[in-house]
Amino acid sequence: MALLVALGLLMAAICPAVLCQQECTLGRNTELQEDQNNGTLVDSVTLASINTDFAFSLYKQLALNNPDKNIVFSPFSISFALAVLSLGANSNTLKEILEGLKFNLTETPEADIHRGFGNLLHMLSQPGDQVQLSTGSTMFVEKRLQILAEFKEKARALYQAEASSTDFQKPQEAKNLINDYVSKQTHGKIKDLISDLDDQTVMVLVNYIYFKGKWKTPFDPLDTFDSEFHLDKKRTVTVPMMNIEDLTTPYFRDEELSCSVVELKYTGNASALFILPDEGKMQQLESSLQPETLRRWKDSLRPRMINELYMPKFSISTDYSLENILPQLGIREVFSTQADLSRITGNKVLKVSQVVHKAVLDVAETGTEAAAATGVKIALMSAKLDPFIVSFNRPFLMILSDTHTQSVLFLAKITNPK
C-alpha cells in the first residue's frame, strides 16, 4: 500500500505600506460565473501537461535548494492553491501567477484556465474509484475583512472553495482552528501546519490533498528484510527492503537518460512511476525532466517480467516555505508591496506573506496488517538463467499520477528512506 498526503497553504497578510485604498476595476471575467460547459475548456490532457511543466520546474528549484535531501510535494495542491489566489489578483500580479503556473495567456484566456481547473477537480472527485482521493480548498478570513461577493462566488463555483469567518485577533485560537481542520481533512497525517500567525495575517487559504491506495500486486510483508540502501558511493543505511518475485509490470529502459522506469499500479485510477538512475546519473536525470520526458516514458512502457524487484519501505515528510522558491518561477509581485489582490477586497491592501507546504509520503507492502507472525512460504524451485533484477537500493524518483486525468498528484525524490 502507498499512502500519500500533501498540503499547500497560502497566507495573505495586510501590509501597512499598501493601505492606499486604491480602487480596482471589478466585474472583469464575469463569464467565469457562467456554467462551466460554456466557453472553451482547457482539455485535461493539455492541463495535465502544463501542470507537469510547473511540477518539474518547482522540483528543480527544490532540488537545488535541498541537495541530497528527500523531496516530496504535491504540485497539484500548490497549483490549485495558486489558481484560487489568482481569482483575486489583478494586472501584473495576476499575469505573474498564471505564467508562473506555466500558462500562455496569449493562447489561453484566464476564464478558460479556471474552467479547466474546475473541470479537472470535478473529474477527480468522482465517487466509486478504489483509491481514496480527497482534495479541497478553504479560506479562513478575518471576520472584520469585507470579501467581495464575486470572489467568494467564483471560488465556490470553480474550486468548491468555501470562506470561513475567523477571528485573527485571537491568533492562538485561529491557529488551532486551521490546524485542526487540516489534521481532520488529511486523516491526522498533517499536524501543526501553521506554527505561528503574525499580527498582520487576515486571511489563510488552505488547499489539502489526501491519497490512499493499495497496490494491484501487493508485496508480501513476510518477504521484507533488512538491507543496505546506498546514499552515495561511501555511505549506506540499513532499511526494510520489500521484494517481489516474477512480477510482470510496465517497464522501460531509457538509454538516453541512463535510467530504468518501473510502473506499479494501484487498484483504481492511479499508478506510481519509480525512476532509478544509474549510479552518478541523478543530476543528469533531474536536469532533463520535462513534460515530454514523462510522456515519452509513459508511451515507451511495455509489460516486462521482473524476476526480482526490490523496493525500500519508507515514510518521509517535508516542510517547505515557498515564498522563497516561487519568485524563482517568476511569481514575485504577490509577495511585495506592489501586490494587486484587489479582486478579493476591492482595494490593494493585501499581499501574500507566507506559503507553507507540508507533505507526507508512506510506501509499504499492503493496506492491511499481517495477521500472523509465523508463515511458511512454499514455492516451486526453478532454475533462473540470468534473472532480471531491479533494485531500488540507491536514490530514485517517484511520480504518482491519476491515470484518468494524467495529472501528477505527487512528486518525490527518495535519497534516504530512513
N, C-alpha and C positions, 0 to 999 in steps of 0.2 A: 504494500500500500504506500501511496505517497500522499502526504498531507501538506498542503501549502497555504500559507496565509500571507497577505501583504496589505499594507495600508498606506494611503497618501493623505497628507494633511496640509492645508494652507491656512495661514493666519494673517488676516489683514488688519492692520492697526492704524488708528488715526495718527497722522503726523502733523504736529503743530505748525510746521513750516509751510504746509499747504492748506491751511484753513482760510483759503481765499474766496470760498463760496462762489466760484465761477459757475455760471450756468452752462449746461451742455445741451446739445441737440438731442431731444428724445424722440421716440417713435420710429427710429430707424430700424429697418428689418422687421417691421411688424408682421411681415408674412411668415415669420417663424411661428406665429400663433396659429397659423392655418394647419389643417390636417397634414400629417407627415407624408401622406401619399401624394400631396400636391408638390409641384416643382420637381427639380432634379435631385435624385438621391445619389450620394456618393456610394457606388456599389460596394458590397462587403469585401470583395477581392482587392479593389483599389484602396479602400480604407485600411485593410489589413497590411498592405504593402507600405503605405505611408506610416502607419503606426510602428511597423517593424523598423523602418528607417529611423524613427525617433528612438526606438528601443536600443538600437545598436549605437547610435550617436551618444546617448546617455551612458550606455555601458562603457564606451571607450573613455569617457571622462571619469567615470567612477574607477575604472581600472588604472587610469593614470594617477588618480589621487590616492588610491589604495593598493599600491603594488604588493603582490604576494599575499593579499588577504582574500578571504572568502567574500564573494559578492552575491547578493540575492535581492531582487527588487521586482515590482510589478509595473512594467511600462504601461500596462492597461490602466491601472489605478491612477498613476501620475498623470497620464494624458487626459483621462476623464476629469480629474480634479481641475486641471488647467483649462479644459474646454468649458466647464461650468463657470470658472472665473472669467473667461473671455466674454461670456454673455454680458458681464457688467463692465467690460472695458471699451474704450473708445480710441479713435485716432491711432497714433503710433504705438501706444500700449497694446491695443488690440492686434495690430499688424505683427508686432514682435512675438506675441504669444502664439498666434496661429502659424506664423512662419517658423517659429521655434519648434512647433509640433510637426513641421515638415510639409505644411500645406502650401501650394502655389495659389495665391489669392487672385492671380490673373486668370487662372484656369478654373478655380472653384470658388464661387461666392460664399461668403460667411454663412448665409442661411442654409446652403446645401451641406456645408460641413456639419452644422448642428443636426440637421435631419439625418445625416449619415450616422453620426454617433448615436442618435436616438434609436434609429433602426437597428444598429448593432446591439444596443442594450436590450431591445425587445427580443431579438433573436437569442441572445444569451440567457434570457430569463424565462425561456420556455420550460414548462414543467415536464416531468416524465423521464428525463435523462438519468442514467445510472450514476453519473458523477454528481457530487454535491457542489454546486457553484452558486454563491450568492454575492451580490455586489450592490452598492448603493452610495448615495451622497446625502449629507445633511449639513445645513448651515446653522451654526449657533450664532445668533445675532443679539447684540446688546439691546436690551428691551427699550432703551431710550432712543435708539437709532431708527430713523424712518427709512425703510427699504421701499423702493419703488415697486408698485404692484406689477408692473410689466416685467421686471426682472424676476420676481417670485413666480409669476405665471409661466414664463419661458423655462425657468429652471425645473418647475414641476412637470410641464408638458413634455419637454425634450429629454430631461435627465432623471425624471422621477425624484428630484431633489426637493426636500421639504425644509422650511425655515423653522427654527425653534427659538423662541424668545428666552434669552439668558441674561442673568444679572452679572455682568463682568466687574461690577463694583465690589463684588464678593469673589475675588479670584480663586480662593481655595474651593468654594462651592462649585464655581464654574468649571474648574479643572476636574473635580471629581465627577461632575455630571458628564463631561465629554469622555473622560477615560472609562467610566462605567458603560457608556453607550458603545464605545469601541470594543471593549472587552466582551460585551454581550454579543455583538454582531459577528465577532471573529471566534466565538466559542472559547473565550479565555486565552487564545493564543497570543494576542497583542494586549499587553497590560501597560499601564502608565505611559501611554503615547506622549502625553504632554507632561513635561517635568515642571514647567512654571509658565505663568502668564504675566506679561509685563502690564503696567498700569495703562498702557495705551491701546491694548487689544480691545477691539469692539466687534470682531467677527472671526469665527473659526469655521472654515469649510473642511469637512471631513469626507474622504472617499475611502471605502474599505472593499476588500475582495477576500473571499474565503473559498478555498477549493479543497475537496477531499475526494480521492478516487482510489479504486482498487485496481491493481494490475490485472490485465486479462489473463496473463500467465504468472501467478504469484511465485515468489521464492519460498522454499521450504525453510522455516526457522531452524529446523534441526540440522540444516546444512551450513548455517552461518558459523564461521570460525574466526579466530583472531589471526590477523595477517598484517604484513607491512604495507604502508602507503608511503610512497616516496615524495616528500615535499620538494626536494631538489636532488642533485647528484650526491650530496653528502648526508642529508638528514632524512630520517624516516620516523613515522609514528605507527603504533600498533592500533588497528581499528577492527571492529567487527565486519568481516567481509562476507557478504551474501554471495551465493553462487547457484547456478542452474545449469543443468546438462542437456545437451541435444535440443536446444531451443531454435525453432525456425522463426525468424523475425526479420523485418526490413533492415537492410544493411547497405552501406556504400563506403567504398574505399576511395577517398579523394586524394589522388596522387599530386594534384596541382597544389593543394594546401597541406599536404603531408599529415592527414588526419583520417581517423575512422569514425563513421557515423552510424549509430545504432538507434533504432526507434523501438521504444517499449510502449505498448498501447494499454490504455485503461479500458475497463468495461464502460462503454458510453462514448460520448463525443469529445474525447481528449486523448492526447498522446504526448510523450516526452522524447525529445531527441537528446541523446548523450553523445557529445563530440569529444573524442580523445585525440589530441595532437601528439605527434611523435615527440620524443624527448627533445627539448630545446626549441620546439616549434610553436609554443603558445603565443608569443608576441606576433609572429607572422600571421597566425590564425586570427588573432584579435584585430589586427590592422586591416584584415580582408573582409571583416563582417559587413555585409551589405544585404539589402532585401533580395538582390539577385542571388547571393550566396545561399541563402536559406531556400529560395525557390529551386535552385539547381540541386541542392541536397535532396529535397523532397521529391523532385522529379526523377532523381537517379536511384532512389532506394529500391532495392529488389529483395524478395524473400531469400534468406540465406540460413543454412543450418550452422549454428554456432555450437560446437561440441562442448565448450566450457565458457560461460560468461561469469565474470567476477565483478561485483559492484559493492562499494562500501555502503554500509548502513550509517546514516548520519542525520544530525539535526543541527542546522546553523541558523543564526539570526543576525540581522544587521540593522543599523540605525543611521540614517543619513540626514544632514541638514542641506537641503537642495538649493537654498538661496545663494550658496557659493558656487554651485555647479551649473544651474540653469543659465546664468549670464554667459557661460562659455558656449551655449547653444543659441545665443542671440536674444534671450529673454532677460532684458536688463531694466527697462524703464519702470516696470511694475514694482520694483524694489526701491525706487528712488523718489525724490520729492517731485519729480516730473510725472509721476504715475497719473493716468487718467482712468479711474474706475467710476466715472460719473454715471454710468448706466445702472449702478447699484443704488445710489442715493440721490442722484440729480446734481451732485456737486463734486468737485475734485478734492475730497477730503480724505481719501483712503489711499494707502499703499500697502503692499504685502511686506511684512516684516520677517516672516519665517515660513519655510516649507519643510516639514518634517515627514520623513518616510521611514516606516519600520516594516520589516518583513521577517517571516519565519518560514523555514523550509525543512520538513521532515521527510525522509525517504526510508522506508522499512519494508519488510518482507510481504506482509499481508495486512488486511484491515481487521483481522481478528486475533485474539490471543491464542497462543498454542495451549491446547487443553492438557496435554500430558508432558511430563518431564522426561519420560523414557520412550524411546522409539527405535525400532529396528528397521532399517531400510534394506529391502532385498531387491537386487537388480540383476538382470542378465549380464553375464560377463561377455564383453565384446572387445575384440582387438581393434583399436582405432589407429589407422595408419595416418600419420601426420595430422593429428587433431587440430581443428581450427579453434584457437583460444583468443578471447578478447578480455583483457583485464584492465579495469579502471583503477589501477594502483598508483596513479600519478595525477596531477591536476587536470581537470576536464571541465567542459561547459555543459550546461543543461538548459534546454529551451522547452518550456511546457506550453502547448498550444491547444486552443479549442479547434477541433477538426472541422466543425460545421462552418465556422466563420473564418478559419485560418488565422485567428487572432493570437498573438503572443501574449499569454497571461502572465508568465513569469520567466525571468532570465537569471541564470545563476552561473557562478564560477566557483568550483569547489577546489580550493588549494590545500585545505586541511580539514578533513571530515571530522576531526576531533574538536 
